[in-house]
Amino acid sequence: MQVFALPDMTWTYDSLSQTLCLGDTALVSVTWFLDGDTIPNATGLCVQTNDPGSYWATGTNGFGCTGQSDTLVIAPHHRYVRHRHRTPTTVSPPTLGPSTAT
């Protein structure tokens, strides 16, 4: 009997570029979702999060094993990350401080 590893569905989020990316470069198939609906043409390792809502992905590796990522929730004025069965962690959008130029 052979046992194959599940895909690593860990992601990173860049709030400046509003890009959500999966870290497993061995994925052969990726499908991104926004609020439960498939995002058209979003089949790569990264997706733009231009709209508020719940984002997640499913991915399949070369062995045919499929996994699902945790969910990223984008709110209109705040960004926070919601992991399954965990308390949300707030991630504030970037802010610019007061200008010191004279």
FIVOKOL-576588 format. One record per residue: x, y, z of N, C-alpha, C in turn; residue number from 1. Coordinates in pm, whole numbers. Atoms other than C-alpha are relative to their C-alpha. Example, Ala and Ser with C-alpha at 12.3 -4.5 7.8 and 13.67 -1.06 7.14 Angstrom:
<atom><n_east>89</n_east><n_north>-119</n_north><n_up>0</n_up><ca_east>1230</ca_east><ca_north>-450</ca_north><ca_up>780</ca_up><c_east>90</c_east><c_north>120</c_north><c_up>0</c_up><k>1</k></atom>
<atom><n_east>-82</n_east><n_north>-119</n_north><n_up>-6</n_up><ca_east>1367</ca_east><ca_north>-106</ca_north><ca_up>714</ca_up><c_east>-77</c_east><c_north>109</c_north><c_up>73</c_up><k>2</k></atom>
//
This chain:
<atom><n_east>84</n_east><n_north>-116</n_north><n_up>0</n_up><ca_east>0</ca_east><ca_north>0</ca_north><ca_up>0</ca_up><c_east>89</c_east><c_north>124</c_north><c_up>0</c_up><k>1</k></atom>
<atom><n_east>-72</n_east><n_north>-127</n_north><n_up>3</n_up><ca_east>127</ca_east><ca_north>348</ca_north><ca_up>-88</ca_up><c_east>-86</c_east><c_north>108</c_north><c_up>62</c_up><k>2</k></atom>
<atom><n_east>67</n_east><n_north>-114</n_north><n_up>-61</n_up><ca_east>38</ca_east><ca_north>659</ca_north><ca_up>108</ca_up><c_east>60</c_east><c_north>127</c_north><c_up>-58</c_up><k>3</k></atom>
<atom><n_east>-46</n_east><n_north>-125</n_north><n_up>60</n_up><ca_east>58</ca_east><ca_north>998</ca_north><ca_up>-59</ca_up><c_east>-42</c_east><c_north>117</c_north><c_up>88</c_up><k>4</k></atom>
<atom><n_east>26</n_east><n_north>-118</n_north><n_up>-82</n_up><ca_east>71</ca_east><ca_north>1336</ca_north><ca_up>111</ca_up><c_east>-113</c_east><c_north>84</c_north><c_up>-58</c_up><k>5</k></atom>
<atom><n_east>101</n_east><n_north>-97</n_north><n_up>42</n_up><ca_east>-220</ca_east><ca_north>1579</ca_north><ca_up>101</ca_up><c_east>71</c_east><c_north>128</c_north><c_up>-42</c_up><k>6</k></atom>
<atom><n_east>-62</n_east><n_north>-127</n_north><n_up>38</n_up><ca_east>-149</ca_east><ca_north>1912</ca_north><ca_up>-65</ca_up><c_east>7</c_east><c_north>96</c_north><c_up>120</c_up><k>7</k></atom>
<atom><n_east>-14</n_east><n_north>-104</n_north><n_up>-101</n_up><ca_east>-26</ca_east><ca_north>2194</ca_north><ca_up>157</ca_up><c_east>-82</c_east><c_north>120</c_north><c_up>-46</c_up><k>8</k></atom>
<atom><n_east>90</n_east><n_north>-106</n_north><n_up>42</n_up><ca_east>-310</ca_east><ca_north>2445</ca_north><ca_up>134</ca_up><c_east>18</c_east><c_north>127</c_north><c_up>84</c_up><k>9</k></atom>
<atom><n_east>-32</n_east><n_north>-120</n_north><n_up>-76</n_up><ca_east>-140</ca_east><ca_north>2710</ca_north><ca_up>349</ca_up><c_east>12</c_east><c_north>118</c_north><c_up>-97</c_up><k>10</k></atom>
<atom><n_east>-7</n_east><n_north>-117</n_north><n_up>86</n_up><ca_east>-175</ca_east><ca_north>3060</ca_north><ca_up>204</ca_up><c_east>62</c_east><c_north>118</c_north><c_up>74</c_up><k>11</k></atom>
<atom><n_east>-46</n_east><n_north>-129</n_north><n_up>-54</n_up><ca_east>-26</ca_east><ca_north>3405</ca_north><ca_up>253</ca_up><c_east>-84</c_east><c_north>109</c_north><c_up>-66</c_up><k>12</k></atom>
<atom><n_east>78</n_east><n_north>-113</n_north><n_up>53</n_up><ca_east>-202</ca_east><ca_north>3736</ca_north><ca_up>205</ca_up><c_east>83</c_east><c_north>126</c_north><c_up>4</c_up><k>13</k></atom>
<atom><n_east>-69</n_east><n_north>-127</n_north><n_up>9</n_up><ca_east>-42</ca_east><ca_north>4059</ca_north><ca_up>87</ca_up><c_east>-106</c_east><c_north>110</c_north><c_up>-6</c_up><k>14</k></atom>
<atom><n_east>106</n_east><n_north>-101</n_north><n_up>-6</n_up><ca_east>-271</ca_east><ca_north>4344</ca_north><ca_up>197</ca_up><c_east>27</c_east><c_north>120</c_north><c_up>-92</c_up><k>15</k></atom>
<atom><n_east>-29</n_east><n_north>-113</n_north><n_up>90</n_up><ca_east>-89</ca_east><ca_north>4603</ca_north><ca_up>-16</ca_up><c_east>-45</c_east><c_north>-29</c_north><c_up>-143</c_up><k>16</k></atom>
<atom><n_east>39</n_east><n_north>36</n_north><n_up>137</n_up><ca_east>-146</ca_east><ca_north>4418</ca_north><ca_up>-344</ca_up><c_east>-135</c_east><c_north>-72</c_north><c_up>-3</c_up><k>17</k></atom>
<atom><n_east>126</n_east><n_north>73</n_north><n_up>-14</n_up><ca_east>-465</ca_east><ca_north>4246</ca_north><ca_up>-217</ca_up><c_east>7</c_east><c_north>-134</c_north><c_up>-74</c_up><k>18</k></atom>
<atom><n_east>-23</n_east><n_north>128</n_north><n_up>66</n_up><ca_east>-325</ca_east><ca_north>3912</ca_north><ca_up>-333</ca_up><c_east>7</c_east><c_north>-112</c_north><c_up>103</c_up><k>19</k></atom>
<atom><n_east>2</n_east><n_north>119</n_north><n_up>-83</n_up><ca_east>-395</ca_east><ca_north>3575</ca_north><ca_up>-173</ca_up><c_east>68</c_east><c_north>-112</c_north><c_up>-78</c_up><k>20</k></atom>
<atom><n_east>-78</n_east><n_north>100</n_north><n_up>73</n_up><ca_east>-144</ca_east><ca_north>3302</ca_north><ca_up>-268</ca_up><c_east>16</c_east><c_north>-128</c_north><c_up>81</c_up><k>21</k></atom>
<atom><n_east>-30</n_east><n_north>131</n_north><n_up>-58</n_up><ca_east>-110</ca_east><ca_north>2931</ca_north><ca_up>-196</ca_up><c_east>149</c_east><c_north>-24</c_north><c_up>-9</c_up><k>22</k></atom>
<atom><n_east>-143</n_east><n_north>22</n_north><n_up>-4</n_up><ca_east>238</ca_east><ca_north>2813</ca_north><ca_up>-105</ca_up><c_east>47</c_east><c_north>-128</c_north><c_up>-66</c_up><k>23</k></atom>
<atom><n_east>-39</n_east><n_north>130</n_north><n_up>54</n_up><ca_east>235</ca_east><ca_north>2461</ca_north><ca_up>-253</ca_up><c_east>14</c_east><c_north>8</c_north><c_up>-152</c_up><k>24</k></atom>
<atom><n_east>-24</n_east><n_north>-13</n_north><n_up>144</n_up><ca_east>396</ca_east><ca_north>2491</ca_north><ca_up>-596</ca_up><c_east>-17</c_east><c_north>-132</c_north><c_up>-74</c_up><k>25</k></atom>
<atom><n_east>21</n_east><n_north>130</n_north><n_up>64</n_up><ca_east>334</ca_east><ca_north>2119</ca_north><ca_up>-661</ca_up><c_east>-146</c_east><c_north>-25</c_north><c_up>-36</c_up><k>26</k></atom>
<atom><n_east>140</n_east><n_north>18</n_north><n_up>35</n_up><ca_east>-40</ca_east><ca_north>2174</ca_north><ca_up>-707</ca_up><c_east>-16</c_east><c_north>-2</c_north><c_up>-151</c_up><k>27</k></atom>
<atom><n_east>23</n_east><n_north>9</n_north><n_up>144</n_up><ca_east>-156</ca_east><ca_north>2069</ca_north><ca_up>-1053</ca_up><c_east>-136</c_east><c_north>57</c_north><c_up>-38</c_up><k>28</k></atom>
<atom><n_east>133</n_east><n_north>-55</n_north><n_up>26</n_up><ca_east>-509</ca_east><ca_north>2204</ca_north><ca_up>-1017</ca_up><c_east>-41</c_east><c_north>83</c_north><c_up>121</c_up><k>29</k></atom>
<atom><n_east>47</n_east><n_north>-89</n_north><n_up>-107</n_up><ca_east>-645</ca_east><ca_north>2498</ca_north><ca_up>-815</ca_up><c_east>-132</c_east><c_north>62</c_north><c_up>-44</c_up><k>30</k></atom>
<atom><n_east>125</n_east><n_north>-70</n_north><n_up>22</n_up><ca_east>-998</ca_east><ca_north>2637</ca_north><ca_up>-788</ca_up><c_east>-22</c_east><c_north>95</c_north><c_up>116</c_up><k>31</k></atom>
<atom><n_east>24</n_east><n_north>-101</n_north><n_up>-103</n_up><ca_east>-1064</ca_east><ca_north>2962</ca_north><ca_up>-600</ca_up><c_east>-149</c_east><c_north>27</c_north><c_up>11</c_up><k>32</k></atom>
<atom><n_east>141</n_east><n_north>-27</n_north><n_up>-27</n_up><ca_east>-1398</ca_east><ca_north>3048</ca_north><ca_up>-439</ca_up><c_east>-15</c_east><c_north>134</c_north><c_up>71</c_up><k>33</k></atom>
<atom><n_east>39</n_east><n_north>-123</n_north><n_up>-69</n_up><ca_east>-1561</ca_east><ca_north>3374</ca_north><ca_up>-329</ca_up><c_east>-145</c_east><c_north>-19</c_north><c_up>43</c_up><k>34</k></atom>
<atom><n_east>134</n_east><n_north>19</n_north><n_up>-57</n_up><ca_east>-1864</ca_east><ca_north>3334</ca_north><ca_up>-100</ca_up><c_east>-68</c_east><c_north>-126</c_north><c_up>-54</c_up><k>35</k></atom>
<atom><n_east>56</n_east><n_north>127</n_north><n_up>43</n_up><ca_east>-1910</ca_east><ca_north>2976</ca_north><ca_up>-220</ca_up><c_east>-10</c_east><c_north>-19</c_north><c_up>-149</c_up><k>36</k></atom>
<atom><n_east>6</n_east><n_north>9</n_north><n_up>147</n_up><ca_east>-1903</ca_east><ca_north>3054</ca_north><ca_up>-592</ca_up><c_east>141</c_east><c_north>-7</c_north><c_up>-57</c_up><k>37</k></atom>
<atom><n_east>-129</n_east><n_north>8</n_north><n_up>69</n_up><ca_east>-1616</ca_east><ca_north>2960</ca_north><ca_up>-822</ca_up><c_east>33</c_east><c_north>135</c_north><c_up>-61</c_up><k>38</k></atom>
<atom><n_east>-45</n_east><n_north>-124</n_north><n_up>63</n_up><ca_east>-1413</ca_east><ca_north>3264</ca_north><ca_up>-929</ca_up><c_east>43</c_east><c_north>-36</c_north><c_up>-142</c_up><k>39</k></atom>
<atom><n_east>-34</n_east><n_north>34</n_north><n_up>139</n_up><ca_east>-1402</ca_east><ca_north>3250</ca_north><ca_up>-1312</ca_up><c_east>146</c_east><c_north>28</c_north><c_up>-32</c_up><k>40</k></atom>
<atom><n_east>-139</n_east><n_north>-11</n_north><n_up>47</n_up><ca_east>-1053</ca_east><ca_north>3195</ca_north><ca_up>-1458</ca_up><c_east>103</c_east><c_north>12</c_north><c_up>111</c_up><k>41</k></atom>
<atom><n_east>-94</n_east><n_north>-6</n_north><n_up>-111</n_up><ca_east>-893</ca_east><ca_north>3188</ca_north><ca_up>-1111</ca_up><c_east>47</c_east><c_north>-143</c_north><c_up>30</c_up><k>42</k></atom>
<atom><n_east>-47</n_east><n_north>138</n_north><n_up>-12</n_up><ca_east>-696</ca_east><ca_north>2864</ca_north><ca_up>-1142</ca_up><c_east>149</c_east><c_north>-7</c_north><c_up>33</c_up><k>43</k></atom>
<atom><n_east>-142</n_east><n_north>-2</n_north><n_up>-34</n_up><ca_east>-343</ca_east><ca_north>2974</ca_north><ca_up>-1048</ca_up><c_east>22</c_east><c_north>-3</c_north><c_up>150</c_up><k>44</k></atom>
<atom><n_east>-35</n_east><n_north>2</n_north><n_up>-143</n_up><ca_east>-163</ca_east><ca_north>2981</ca_north><ca_up>-714</ca_up><c_east>-44</c_east><c_north>125</c_north><c_up>74</c_up><k>45</k></atom>
<atom><n_east>38</n_east><n_north>-127</n_north><n_up>-62</n_up><ca_east>-269</ca_east><ca_north>3344</ca_north><ca_up>-651</ca_up><c_east>-131</c_east><c_north>52</c_north><c_up>-58</c_up><k>46</k></atom>
<atom><n_east>124</n_east><n_north>-63</n_north><n_up>44</n_up><ca_east>-594</ca_east><ca_north>3538</ca_north><ca_up>-672</ca_up><c_east>-6</c_east><c_north>141</c_north><c_up>60</c_up><k>47</k></atom>
<atom><n_east>22</n_east><n_north>-136</n_north><n_up>-48</n_up><ca_east>-678</ca_east><ca_north>3909</ca_north><ca_up>-640</ca_up><c_east>-127</c_east><c_north>1</c_north><c_up>85</c_up><k>48</k></atom>
<atom><n_east>116</n_east><n_north>-8</n_north><n_up>-89</n_up><ca_east>-916</ca_east><ca_north>3986</ca_north><ca_up>-352</ca_up><c_east>-58</c_east><c_north>141</c_north><c_up>-6</c_up><k>49</k></atom>
<atom><n_east>49</n_east><n_north>-135</n_north><n_up>21</n_up><ca_east>-1073</ca_east><ca_north>4300</ca_north><ca_up>-495</ca_up><c_east>-136</c_east><c_north>26</c_north><c_up>65</c_up><k>50</k></atom>
<atom><n_east>134</n_east><n_north>-16</n_north><n_up>-54</n_up><ca_east>-1421</ca_east><ca_north>4238</ca_north><ca_up>-351</ca_up><c_east>-9</c_east><c_north>-56</c_north><c_up>141</c_up><k>51</k></atom>
<atom><n_east>20</n_east><n_north>56</n_north><n_up>-132</n_up><ca_east>-1534</ca_east><ca_north>4186</ca_north><ca_up>9</ca_up><c_east>-64</c_east><c_north>-139</c_north><c_up>-10</c_up><k>52</k></atom>
<atom><n_east>61</n_east><n_north>133</n_north><n_up>-4</n_up><ca_east>-1632</ca_east><ca_north>3830</ca_north><ca_up>102</ca_up><c_east>95</c_east><c_north>-103</c_north><c_up>55</c_up><k>53</k></atom>
<atom><n_east>-77</n_east><n_north>113</n_north><n_up>-51</n_up><ca_east>-1501</ca_east><ca_north>3488</ca_north><ca_up>201</ca_up><c_east>71</c_east><c_north>-70</c_north><c_up>-115</c_up><k>54</k></atom>
<atom><n_east>-83</n_east><n_north>62</n_north><n_up>103</n_up><ca_east>-1215</ca_east><ca_north>3349</ca_north><ca_up>-10</ca_up><c_east>62</c_east><c_north>-129</c_north><c_up>53</c_up><k>55</k></atom>
<atom><n_east>-73</n_east><n_north>123</n_north><n_up>-29</n_up><ca_east>-1078</ca_east><ca_north>2993</ca_north><ca_up>-11</ca_up><c_east>27</c_east><c_north>-73</c_north><c_up>-130</c_up><k>56</k></atom>
<atom><n_east>-37</n_east><n_north>75</n_north><n_up>120</n_up><ca_east>-933</ca_east><ca_north>2741</ca_north><ca_up>-252</ca_up><c_east>-1</c_east><c_north>-150</c_north><c_up>27</c_up><k>57</k></atom>
<atom><n_east>-26</n_east><n_north>143</n_north><n_up>-3</n_up><ca_east>-926</ca_east><ca_north>2372</ca_north><ca_up>-328</ca_up><c_east>115</c_east><c_north>-25</c_north><c_up>-96</c_up><k>58</k></atom>
<atom><n_east>-114</n_east><n_north>30</n_north><n_up>86</n_up><ca_east>-616</ca_east><ca_north>2218</ca_north><ca_up>-479</ca_up><c_east>26</c_east><c_north>-149</c_north><c_up>-5</c_up><k>59</k></atom>
<atom><n_east>-32</n_east><n_north>140</n_north><n_up>20</n_up><ca_east>-506</ca_east><ca_north>1883</ca_north><ca_up>-617</ca_up><c_east>147</c_east><c_north>-11</c_north><c_up>-38</c_up><k>60</k></atom>
<atom><n_east>-141</n_east><n_north>20</n_north><n_up>33</n_up><ca_east>-148</ca_east><ca_north>1756</ca_north><ca_up>-624</ca_up><c_east>14</c_east><c_north>-109</c_north><c_up>-107</c_up><k>61</k></atom>
<atom><n_east>-28</n_east><n_north>96</n_north><n_up>105</n_up><ca_east>15</ca_east><ca_north>1523</ca_north><ca_up>-876</ca_up><c_east>-40</c_east><c_north>-144</c_north><c_up>32</c_up><k>62</k></atom>
<atom><n_east>44</n_east><n_north>134</n_north><n_up>-41</n_up><ca_east>-94</ca_east><ca_north>1216</ca_north><ca_up>-677</ca_up><c_east>-152</c_east><c_north>-13</c_north><c_up>-4</c_up><k>63</k></atom>
<atom><n_east>146</n_east><n_north>2</n_north><n_up>2</n_up><ca_east>-461</ca_east><ca_north>1312</ca_north><ca_up>-714</ca_up><c_east>-63</c_east><c_north>28</c_north><c_up>135</c_up><k>64</k></atom>
<atom><n_east>52</n_east><n_north>-32</n_north><n_up>-133</n_up><ca_east>-496</ca_east><ca_north>1413</ca_north><ca_up>-348</ca_up><c_east>-47</c_east><c_north>145</c_north><c_up>1</c_up><k>65</k></atom>
<atom><n_east>60</n_east><n_north>-133</n_north><n_up>-1</n_up><ca_east>-719</ca_east><ca_north>1714</ca_north><ca_up>-286</ca_up><c_east>-9</c_east><c_north>53</c_north><c_up>142</c_up><k>66</k></atom>
<atom><n_east>12</n_east><n_north>-66</n_north><n_up>-129</n_up><ca_east>-718</ca_east><ca_north>1965</ca_north><ca_up>0</ca_up><c_east>-75</c_east><c_north>130</c_north><c_up>-15</c_up><k>67</k></atom>
<atom><n_east>69</n_east><n_north>-128</n_north><n_up>-1</n_up><ca_east>-902</ca_east><ca_north>2281</ca_north><ca_up>100</ca_up><c_east>73</c_east><c_north>94</c_north><c_up>95</c_up><k>68</k></atom>
<atom><n_east>-67</n_east><n_north>-100</n_north><n_up>-84</n_up><ca_east>-748</ca_east><ca_north>2600</ca_north><ca_up>238</ca_up><c_east>-93</c_east><c_north>49</c_north><c_up>109</c_up><k>69</k></atom>
<atom><n_east>79</n_east><n_north>-76</n_north><n_up>-94</n_up><ca_east>-862</ca_east><ca_north>2797</ca_north><ca_up>537</ca_up><c_east>-64</c_east><c_north>115</c_north><c_up>-76</c_up><k>70</k></atom>
<atom><n_east>74</n_east><n_north>-110</n_north><n_up>63</n_up><ca_east>-1089</ca_east><ca_north>3093</ca_north><ca_up>464</ca_up><c_east>58</c_east><c_north>134</c_north><c_up>40</c_up><k>71</k></atom>
<atom><n_east>-37</n_east><n_north>-139</n_north><n_up>-26</n_up><ca_east>-985</ca_east><ca_north>3457</ca_north><ca_up>433</ca_up><c_east>-125</c_east><c_north>83</c_north><c_up>-21</c_up><k>72</k></atom>
<atom><n_east>117</n_east><n_north>-86</n_north><n_up>11</n_up><ca_east>-1266</ca_east><ca_north>3704</ca_north><ca_up>501</ca_up><c_east>47</c_east><c_north>143</c_north><c_up>-20</c_up><k>73</k></atom>
<atom><n_east>-31</n_east><n_north>-140</n_north><n_up>30</n_up><ca_east>-1229</ca_east><ca_north>4047</ca_north><ca_up>341</ca_up><c_east>-124</c_east><c_north>83</c_north><c_up>33</c_up><k>74</k></atom>
<atom><n_east>109</n_east><n_north>-90</n_north><n_up>-36</n_up><ca_east>-1449</ca_east><ca_north>4311</ca_north><ca_up>506</ca_up><c_east>23</c_east><c_north>134</c_north><c_up>-69</c_up><k>75</k></atom>
<atom><n_east>-16</n_east><n_north>-127</n_north><n_up>72</n_up><ca_east>-1515</ca_east><ca_north>4651</ca_north><ca_up>344</ca_up><c_east>103</c_east><c_north>95</c_north><c_up>60</c_up><k>76</k></atom>
<atom><n_east>-91</n_east><n_north>-97</n_north><n_up>-61</n_up><ca_east>-1315</ca_east><ca_north>4855</ca_north><ca_up>598</ca_up><c_east>112</c_east><c_north>-63</c_north><c_up>81</c_up><k>77</k></atom>
<atom><n_east>-102</n_east><n_north>71</n_north><n_up>-75</n_up><ca_east>-1114</ca_east><ca_north>4596</ca_north><ca_up>789</ca_up><c_east>28</c_east><c_north>-131</c_north><c_up>-70</c_up><k>78</k></atom>
<atom><n_east>-35</n_east><n_north>130</n_north><n_up>53</n_up><ca_east>-933</ca_east><ca_north>4285</ca_north><ca_up>686</ca_up><c_east>26</c_east><c_north>-92</c_north><c_up>119</c_up><k>79</k></atom>
<atom><n_east>-32</n_east><n_north>95</n_north><n_up>-106</n_up><ca_east>-936</ca_east><ca_north>3982</ca_north><ca_up>906</ca_up><c_east>2</c_east><c_north>-141</c_north><c_up>-57</c_up><k>80</k></atom>
<atom><n_east>-20</n_east><n_north>137</n_north><n_up>42</n_up><ca_east>-839</ca_east><ca_north>3622</ca_north><ca_up>874</ca_up><c_east>-81</c_east><c_north>-90</c_north><c_up>91</c_up><k>81</k></atom>
<atom><n_east>77</n_east><n_north>95</n_north><n_up>-81</n_up><ca_east>-1075</ca_east><ca_north>3349</ca_north><ca_up>987</ca_up><c_east>48</c_east><c_north>-141</c_north><c_up>-35</c_up><k>82</k></atom>
<atom><n_east>-41</n_east><n_north>138</n_north><n_up>17</n_up><ca_east>-929</ca_east><ca_north>3003</ca_north><ca_up>1032</ca_up><c_east>-111</c_east><c_north>-88</c_north><c_up>54</c_up><k>83</k></atom>
<atom><n_east>102</n_east><n_north>92</n_north><n_up>-50</n_up><ca_east>-1162</ca_east><ca_north>2709</ca_north><ca_up>1077</ca_up><c_east>25</c_east><c_north>-32</c_north><c_up>147</c_up><k>84</k></atom>
<atom><n_east>-1</n_east><n_north>37</n_north><n_up>-141</n_up><ca_east>-1243</ca_east><ca_north>2648</ca_north><ca_up>1442</ca_up><c_east>96</c_east><c_north>84</c_north><c_up>84</c_up><k>85</k></atom>
<atom><n_east>-86</n_east><n_north>-90</n_north><n_up>-77</n_up><ca_east>-1033</ca_east><ca_north>2943</ca_north><ca_up>1560</ca_up><c_east>-63</c_east><c_north>137</c_north><c_up>5</c_up><k>86</k></atom>
<atom><n_east>46</n_east><n_north>-138</n_north><n_up>-10</n_up><ca_east>-1098</ca_east><ca_north>3298</ca_north><ca_up>1670</ca_up><c_east>64</c_east><c_north>83</c_north><c_up>-111</c_up><k>87</k></atom>
<atom><n_east>-58</n_east><n_north>-84</n_north><n_up>105</n_up><ca_east>-1053</ca_east><ca_north>3553</ca_north><ca_up>1387</ca_up><c_east>114</c_east><c_north>87</c_north><c_up>53</c_up><k>88</k></atom>
<atom><n_east>-113</n_east><n_north>-88</n_north><n_up>-30</n_up><ca_east>-727</ca_east><ca_north>3747</ca_north><ca_up>1387</ca_up><c_east>-15</c_east><c_north>124</c_north><c_up>-87</c_up><k>89</k></atom>
<atom><n_east>18</n_east><n_north>-123</n_north><n_up>75</n_up><ca_east>-764</ca_east><ca_north>4111</ca_north><ca_up>1287</ca_up><c_east>129</c_east><c_north>41</c_north><c_up>-68</c_up><k>90</k></atom>
<atom><n_east>-112</n_east><n_north>-52</n_north><n_up>77</n_up><ca_east>-534</ca_east><ca_north>4240</ca_north><ca_up>1015</ca_up><c_east>-45</c_east><c_north>133</c_north><c_up>-55</c_up><k>91</k></atom>
<atom><n_east>42</n_east><n_north>-133</n_north><n_up>43</n_up><ca_east>-568</ca_east><ca_north>4615</ca_north><ca_up>971</ca_up><c_east>61</c_east><c_north>35</c_north><c_up>-134</c_up><k>92</k></atom>
<atom><n_east>-59</n_east><n_north>-45</n_north><n_up>126</n_up><ca_east>-524</ca_east><ca_north>4768</ca_north><ca_up>627</ca_up><c_east>111</c_east><c_north>101</c_north><c_up>27</c_up><k>93</k></atom>
<atom><n_east>-110</n_east><n_north>-93</n_north><n_up>-21</n_up><ca_east>-209</ca_east><ca_north>4978</ca_north><ca_up>581</ca_up><c_east>-51</c_east><c_north>144</c_north><c_up>11</c_up><k>94</k></atom>
<atom><n_east>37</n_east><n_north>-141</n_north><n_up>-12</n_up><ca_east>-233</ca_east><ca_north>5341</ca_north><ca_up>688</ca_up><c_east>126</c_east><c_north>83</c_north><c_up>-14</c_up><k>95</k></atom>
<atom><n_east>-112</n_east><n_north>-93</n_north><n_up>15</n_up><ca_east>-13</ca_east><ca_north>5636</ca_north><ca_up>610</ca_up><c_east>-2</c_east><c_north>98</c_north><c_up>116</c_up><k>96</k></atom>
<atom><n_east>-10</n_east><n_north>-96</n_north><n_up>-110</n_up><ca_east>108</ca_east><ca_north>5854</ca_north><ca_up>894</ca_up><c_east>-2</c_east><c_north>143</c_north><c_up>-52</c_up><k>97</k></atom>
<atom><n_east>1</n_east><n_north>-141</n_north><n_up>42</n_up><ca_east>101</ca_east><ca_north>6234</ca_north><ca_up>890</ca_up><c_east>131</c_east><c_north>37</c_north><c_up>-68</c_up><k>98</k></atom>
<atom><n_east>-117</n_east><n_north>-44</n_north><n_up>75</n_up><ca_east>338</ca_east><ca_north>6404</ca_north><ca_up>652</ca_up><c_east>90</c_east><c_north>86</c_north><c_up>89</c_up><k>99</k></atom>
<atom><n_east>-93</n_east><n_north>-82</n_north><n_up>-77</n_up><ca_east>652</ca_east><ca_north>6551</ca_north><ca_up>807</ca_up><c_east>72</c_east><c_north>100</c_north><c_up>-88</c_up><k>100</k></atom>
<atom><n_east>-65</n_east><n_north>-94</n_north><n_up>92</n_up><ca_east>749</ca_east><ca_north>6751</ca_north><ca_up>499</ca_up><c_east>-42</c_east><c_north>141</c_north><c_up>32</c_up><k>101</k></atom>
<atom><n_east>33</n_east><n_north>-140</n_north><n_up>-24</n_up><ca_east>765</ca_east><ca_north>7128</ca_north><ca_up>538</ca_up><c_east>8</c_east><c_north>79</c_north><c_up>-126</c_up><k>102</k></atom>
//
